[in-house]
Amino acid sequence: MNEAGGLAALGLHGQIAVFTSAVLFVIGAIGVLMRRNVIMVFMCIELMLTAGNVALVAFSRAHGIEGHIMVFFVMAVAAAEAAVGLAIIVAIFRHYGVVDLDRFRLLRW
Amino acid sequence: MNLYEPVFPSLILALPLVGAVVNGMGAFLWKDNKIIPSVVGPGVLVAAFALTALNTVLFWRMGAHDPSVTGLWTWIESGDLRVAIDLQLDQLSLLMCMVITGVGSLIHVYSVGYMKSDPGFSRYFAYLNLFVFFMLILVLGASFPVMFVGWEGVGLCSYLLIGFWYENREYASAGKKAFIVNRIGDAGFLVAMFLLFGAFGTLDFIPIMEAAPGSLAYGGLLVTGITLLLFAGCTGKSAQIPLFTWLPDAMAGPTPVSALIHAATMVTAGVYLVARSSVLFALSPVAQTTVAVVGAATALFAGTIAIKQYDIKKILAYSTISQLGYMFVAVGVGAFTAGVFHLMTHAFFKALLFLGAGAVIHGVAHAWNHGDEGNQGAADTPWAGDPNDVRNHGGLRKFMPLTWVFMWVATLAIAGVFPFAGFFSKDEIVWYAGVMGNPAVWAVSLSAAILTAVYMTRMMMLCFHGNNRTFGGGSGGGLHEAPPVMWVPLAVLAVLSLVGGWVNIPSSLPLPDIHILGDWLHPVFAQAEAVAEAHGAHHEYVSPVGGGEALWAGISTLLAIAAVIAGFLWLRGSRSRAAELAQPAGGVSGFLHGKWYIDELYDRVVVGPLQAIWRVCWTIVDDGIIDRAVNGAGQAVRVLGWVGGQLQTGRVTAYLLVFMLGAALVLGILT
């Protein structure tokens, strides 16, 4: 395995995939920070996870099978997280009637 | 070869301690029971006295010469320092124990009557027993630290008993004053112990006294420092100039306490200390002169104050200071036997005087509480209602004839009239002050002896003679003699005040030649006398102005008798008595009544500046620096916490932003 090669070892398709992953991650991150709707924030988190998956797949072209394995783990965790997260959101909505993040400031002193 | 073996020496100590524990428990458990303390309190003392007497007789009959040391246990062992709880029984400590337990027993018995109606009856006997325990440790301890334990212990008991009626703020303050003034002197005692350990590597009496003449230079700086520091301790405990001011205030305690602690035993501890360290003092002429001069000055000074006091106990307190001065004159000039002799006779007649004064105070207070007439003394006077004030006494001879007789015996004894006890002991001191000391000390001692006769006669005349003023010039109804439990101890002490001096009669007097005390104590002081002789002390047995001992003994007793008669005649006239009873306005008598304003002087010179320093420490150092620093630290933490709190918005996105920036930062640093 060629560690020193960095991005060059991935080839053009690989580089495109990594670039796409970076763009997706930043979009997700900005969405998490900017959006106030919990559903949207939640979807942005999924986007960031997906970006991570894309990067893992891209790098496994040069570095072997481990990336693919990690992707399956991430997908499994993401599925679980989606189930729990959506359930929490439903519970919040039933309780407060809104899903606006700025309304939930109980963590403050 | 010592055939003598001490018989249960630790039991002498244990008995008063047991009494203190039982009575101390009683103060909580059977507060109102007066029978148990009345039996246990004096009982343990009488038992301790019997045991001491047995030991003394055995010591004497078996011809023991050397001290006998009984080891109990090791107290401190650290490096070279080894302090053991050892009891030293020798001629000096046995004599002291005889005085302490003997006079102590009488005072305990007397207290049963005197404190009869006091709610703190059991507590009183607990303190009194504890005092005797510590006093016995003081005299029986075979080393300086053990003696120091007793020394501090009696100080504690003195404090507790002065402030016995602690509800009275003034009395409680008097206790504190005694305690604090004594601390000043005790610091000297402690430093002296450090120096002694540095010089000898041990603190036991016997090795130090044996090694001292060889290892310390005669008149050297070290031995002078040690002895002067020891003497600083003595000035505190034995109320000498400059630390005497606590003793008159100590009269706030119950009167038997004044008799036991502040007249007969504790205040003589300083004299005992000097006598115990006689070899060290003999090695330092400077310290000896200091002791003698301070003693003589105190004797005269306190005598002048006693002339113009009205509180009967204060008169006796200043008289005690004066007599202690005599003892220091004796031990200062090297006449240790004479000093201890006066210590013993003084214990008899001063205890008698105090107990007699107690009977008077008790009688007057009792009459006021139960009398037919309501007014207490001359109304509208500052001394109305004060049973201690001689201006409220007068003519008590008619009501308390026994007390009157006993008090006159004690007065003649303290004045040094032949053949009472004080004549022999005081005369010996004045004589040795002239022979072994210097002419100034001798002259001062002689004039203080005349003062003694004057102030004692004045006290007796104002208290027992003339008209009765207890009820403002009324009939004096309700005044009566003290109960037997009080006057029997007085009678015993009166006999002792008469015959107590006959144990040591100078051979130059035309009297039977008796030297029991001198022979008894000789082995204790032989070493000190050898040191003095080795360094060229030789004495011509004539006084500084000529004349032998017999002549001067005669002159001084005639002077004392003359002073007594003069005082008697002077205060018999009603006009001169009225003049004496009037409050001194100013001039010399006002100055003497104001006690030379020494307390005021100390207030200005010592207490005032100290309070100023404390005020600086308090307002500037404590409030200004320390408090501000501590409060400032707290304030700073609060501000910091507020700032930190502002970061906690509670908005998830804000946390996430910080989290992401932090993650980016960490990743940036890692790559």
HADDOCK unambig.tbl for C-alpha pairs under 7 A between the chains (distance, minus, plus):
assign (segid A and resid 33 and name CA) (segid B and resid 653 and name CA) 5.28 0.50 0.50
assign (segid A and resid 33 and name CA) (segid B and resid 657 and name CA) 6.56 0.50 0.50
assign (segid A and resid 102 and name CA) (segid B and resid 651 and name CA) 6.16 0.50 0.50
assign (segid A and resid 105 and name CA) (segid B and resid 650 and name CA) 4.25 0.50 0.50
assign (segid A and resid 105 and name CA) (segid B and resid 651 and name CA) 5.45 0.50 0.50
assign (segid A and resid 106 and name CA) (segid B and resid 650 and name CA) 6.03 0.50 0.50
assign (segid A and resid 107 and name CA) (segid B and resid 650 and name CA) 4.58 0.50 0.50
assign (segid A and resid 108 and name CA) (segid B and resid 648 and name CA) 5.42 0.50 0.50
assign (segid A and resid 108 and name CA) (segid B and resid 649 and name CA) 5.46 0.50 0.50
assign (segid A and resid 108 and name CA) (segid B and resid 650 and name CA) 3.98 0.50 0.50
assign (segid A and resid 109 and name CA) (segid B and resid 645 and name CA) 6.77 0.50 0.50
assign (segid A and resid 109 and name CA) (segid B and resid 648 and name CA) 6.58 0.50 0.50
